[in-house]
Amino acid sequence: MNWLKSMLSDGVDQSVSSKRVITFLAFLLFAAGAIGDLIWDLKIDSTTLNYLMYIIVGGLGFTASEKFAPK
């Protein structure tokens, strides 16, 4: 459980980052939708998957930009 907290925590003060939590949850939903579509032939609306993808890409971008922002 400690590795999950360290993955979701901010590098500065080790508090859990809301951007990382939201991005991780969006990734889990995206993966569940993709697996459900591939294995069980569940039809997931492509617009919903696109929105989840935008949240994931945006969250990763904001998280990566924190590394280069002046402190």
C-alpha positions in Angstrom: 0.0 0.0 0.0 3.0 2.3 0.6 4.0 2.1 -3.1 0.5 3.3 -4.1 0.8 6.3 -1.8 4.3 7.1 -3.1 3.1 6.9 -6.7 0.2 9.3 -6.1 2.1 11.7 -3.8 3.7 15.0 -4.8 7.5 15.1 -4.7 7.8 18.2 -2.6 5.9 17.5 0.6 4.8 13.9 0.0 1.1 14.8 0.2 -1.3 13.0 -2.2 -1.9 15.0 -5.4 -5.5 15.3 -6.6 -4.3 15.5 -10.2 -2.5 12.2 -9.9 -5.5 10.5 -8.2 -8.0 11.7 -10.9 -5.6 10.7 -13.7 -5.1 7.3 -12.2 -8.9 6.7 -11.7 -9.5 7.9 -15.3 -6.9 5.4 -16.5 -8.5 2.6 -14.6 -11.9 3.4 -16.1 -10.4 3.7 -19.6 -8.6 0.3 -19.1 -11.8 -1.3 -17.8 -13.8 0.0 -20.8 -11.2 -1.1 -23.3 -10.9 -4.6 -21.8 -14.7 -4.9 -21.6 -15.0 -4.0 -25.2 -12.3 -6.4 -26.3 -13.2 -9.5 -24.2 -16.9 -9.3 -23.4 -18.0 -7.3 -26.4 -19.5 -4.5 -24.2 -20.2 -1.5 -26.3 -18.7 1.6 -24.8 -19.4 4.9 -26.4 -16.3 6.2 -28.2 -17.0 9.7 -27.0 -16.8 8.5 -23.4 -13.4 6.8 -24.1 -12.2 10.0 -25.8 -13.1 12.1 -22.8 -11.3 9.7 -20.5 -8.3 9.8 -22.8 -8.2 13.6 -22.7 -8.4 13.6 -18.9 -5.5 11.1 -18.8 -3.3 13.0 -21.3 -4.1 16.4 -19.6 -3.4 14.9 -16.1 0.0 13.5 -17.2 0.9 16.8 -18.9 0.1 18.8 -15.8 2.0 16.4 -13.6 5.0 16.4 -15.9 4.9 20.2 -16.1 5.3 20.4 -12.2 8.8 19.0 -12.6 9.9 22.0 -14.8 8.0 24.8 -13.0 10.1 27.2 -10.9 9.7 26.6 -7.2 
